[in-house]
Amino acid sequence: MQTVTIQITHKNAFGALQDLEQKHFIRIVEALPVLKAVSLPGKKLTQSEFKNWVEQTEKSNTISLKEAKSKWATKRKQLQQFIK
């Protein structure tokens, strides 16, 4: 399972996501904690917050770029089939 945060910019996009949820292809999670990451706008991180962020990131699971591209290619094909 992978979690993706998206920003919906078109009024009909949420309906399309709900259709995918009804088909059990995705699950819409109502509330997620606000992420404080250095790549996002907002207040600057203190040195201790940055160290904690690095530690948490190092502990998280990773995959190779080749594997990520392969997974994305598969998912992209599936999504394109749903759109047609």
N, C-alpha and C positions, 0 to 999 in steps of 0.2 A: 504494500500500500504506500502511496505517495500523496503528500498533501501539497496543494497548490493554492496560493492566494491570488485572486484575480480582481481587477477593477472592471466593472461592467460599464460600458460607455453607450450602449444602445438599449432602448427600452424593451426591445423584443428578445434580447440576449438571455435574460433570466428565464424566460419561458422555454428557450431551447435547452438550457441547463436542467430545468425541471423535467423536461421530456427524457433527457438522458438518465436522470435519477429514477424516473418511473420504470425505465427499462433495466434498472439495476446496474448501469454501467459506471455511474458515479454516485457519491453520497455527498450531499450538501451539509456542511457543518455550520451551524448558526453562529456560534461565537467562538472566536479564537483569541488567545491573549495577544496583546499588542507587542510586537517584536521591537526591541531596541537594537538595531544593527547600525554599524558605521556607514553602510551604503544607503541608508534611508534618511530622509530629511528629519529634522527635529533637534532636540538639545544634544550638545556634545557629550560624549561619554567621558567619565572620569578615568583615571589610570586604572583604578581597581575594577571598575565596570568593564573596561576593555580587557583586562587580564581574565576576568570571569568569562567574558564572551569567547576569548581565545580558548580557554580550557574546555568550555562546553562544546565548542566547534571541533576541537581535537578528539573529544570523546565520541562524537557522533559517527554513525556509519558512513562510509564513502564507497563510491564505485568508480571504475576507470572511465575516462572520457569516451573510449571506444564503446564500452558497455552502455553508457548513457545515450550515446548517439543511436545505438542499435535499438534500445528500448523506445526512444522517441520516434524512430522511423516506423516501428510497429504500431505504436499508438496513433501516430499521424495517419497511417493508412486506415486504421479503424475509424477514426473521427471523420475522415473524408468520405467513407462509405455511409456514415450516418447522415451526412449533410446532403448527399445526392438524393 
